[in-house]
Amino acid sequence: MRDSCLKPDTKNIVLENTTLIPELFGSQDLNLKLIEKKFNVRITTRENHIKIKGDPEDVETVENFFMQMEKLHEANLPVENGDVKFAIRLISEDSQADLKAIFSERIAVSPKKGYITPKGPSQHQFIQSIRQVDIVLSIGPAGTGKTYLAVAMALEGLLQKKFKKIVLVRPAVEAGEKLGYLPGDIAEKINPYLMPLYDALSDMMETSDVRHLMDEGSIEIVPLAYMRGRTLSDAFIILDEAQNATREQMKMFLTRLGFRSKMVVTGDITQIDLPKHSDSGLIHVQKLLHKVQDIKFIYFSIKDVVRHELVKKIIKAYDQDNSSQE
């Protein structure tokens, strides 16, 4: 990329690789309009020539964004339109964000999904931690991709034969955990509470492939109460909604870890459904194990939400309301 400064608040840049333009600019230049809105600049284009006008700091940030996007393309890390939007958001939140480091981390899940890439520094750190140690606990609000990425990492490990099975676990606290008050057999009772895990799997693989892996026992989806007494070796084990596990259940779950296995625990301590918040094993385990070597804690915040933009605003509004009532 070549550049020539016209004056402090105006810069011309030239994209050397024109194949990048359709995804980078977006349909009807929607991505450029988003950049203008996020950074309060004015952008005009002619083929691969881009002129940026605005405050010097904002112009420099936008130039940095275009340079980083071109470097991604040069490194054979093509980004789709949705990824461009996430990249814009990342740079708007942190002008020094390293897009190449983030987008070069890829999870290979299936022909259906191809690769899954992190959508921010926290997700990038989460993925790296799972690769590095055997127990990772991730804590943060809904919509930050904790469960989705954990399932993706588990699936990658299974397909690459690093693990023999995936065990997906959830407390069924809404059902009284014992599940004795609901009609129907065990499958009918637990399915509603484990559906989010099915959804994540089905988004990454064909439904028939998911069913096949479950039928052969390579994927298990079970309520937390059914983990007692087991030792799981050669397995990738995920505990979702861990804020609803009691102290005793958290200890029971973590001690199921066998040889050549990994565990990922995900939860949101602002959404505890237990009768007493103090009983949450996820709150307790932070104090208990935060200094233990080879166990990592990854924290997500509202800025890491990757769902619809309105989700972030809704979470923020509720957080402010809860704070005002304390």
RAUR-V709615 format. One line per field, one symbol per residue. psi: psi as a letter, one per 20 degrees, with the letter a starting at -180 (. if undefined). burial: 1 if it has 16 or more other C-alpha atoms within 10 Angstrom, else 0. Layout:
# RAUR-V709615
psi: ???
burial: ???
This chain:
# RAUR-V709615
psi: pqqppgrhjpppqpohoiihgghghrpkkhhhhgggghjlrppqqodjpppppaqgggghghggghghhhhgghjkmqqrghhgghgggghhhoijpnhghgiiopoogrhghdqpqqkrhghghgghghhhrippppprrqjijggghggghggghghjkhqhqpopqpplhhjjgijiiqrrahghghghijhhhgggghhhrqhhhghghghijhppoqqhhjipiqpoqkqoppoqliijprgghgggghjipaqkrqpppqroiilpjqhphiiphhgghghhjijpqjpqpppqahiipjaqhhgghgggghghghhhi.
burial: 00000000111111100001001111000011011101101110000001111100011111111111111100001110101110111111001011100111111111000001111111111110110001111111111111111111111111000111111111111000101000000000111011001101110110000100000001111111101000011111111111111110110110011000111111111001010010111110000000000011111101011100000100100000000000
